[in-house]
């Protein structure tokens, strides 16, 4: 007998995209360029690759599930540099858990935080709409009811915390928030994070800050992190600064190293101890070699600065091609475009067959409202993950297709 909850996991966006494009191919003599997956194509730093290649003696050893002391210290050091977290607020050996990619950590914290009752209504898992599918899958498999909070340009593409009904908050056990947001690229400020964490402590749920794009920003100052709100608010109900909060970071986006499957989460000592207990039954450890490389990546900021400069130049191209069209704006962070093209699926098909550009329909990242309207349907998400020259080629082709579509509508 299979777990009946698996039946609800039937609409992963990339499978839907494959179904949409099945049987269609780009026209001849055109090289496909893939902008549908948030998979950075910048080369990771050579020193990280060298560190992995230098390991010759430990592939026959199980790596420690909780990571090496050096890795935990490097992760804590990053949080201290990036967010000004005082060393007294973050014990690297009790409050850091290395995980095999942010997806694993984000999924596992649902099992950590969600505890369905024996009777009565399910607990609620809050998440923004659009949403990352792992939030949904984790909530469903943990026995919670996913509740999708609407976002809009007028609210900085973040959920309106004041609009969440009290009855919903009382049933909430986990709240996923991504900043910079995927796909809109807007960022929560300190007051927003403080309000979200205050709600979590007042109603007894876990706030999960997915900050995988934290070092991809295009503003004069780096975006504020949830951990800064925790420091500003002080200790929570159990006496720890990180009570009711889990923050998630990864080298996938920061260091253009998604294949390393290396990330970490930080939280209160109690939460991290329980997460490590849970992971001891399920999780695959990061290899020794990847841990060594990760130490070097978290200790170095220069490579992240260089990568961010390249992304900024890609947005310069997008500014030139799309400004004033498709509700385009230059985001504060991340590496996506979120364009209103009228019909996301139709545009996706034409971009693929006519220009060899693969993007993702926005409706595949959003859930319909109670009235059945899916506000993401008019949008497409474009991941600016290719190298700079390839990105310019791709965006130029896209603009040509959009121009042709506009011309067809004119009498």
Helices and strands as residue ranges (DSSP letters): G 4-8, H 13-21, E 33-34, H 46-53, H 69-83, G 87-89, E 96-99, H 102-113, E 124-129, H 133-142, E 145-150, G 153-155, G 161-163, H 166-171, E 172-178, H 190-203, E 206-210, H 226-233, E 245-250, H 251-254, G 258-260, E 263-266, H 269-282, H 288-299, H 302-322, E 336-340, H 344-355, E 357-358, E 360-361, G 362-365, E 379-383, H 388-409
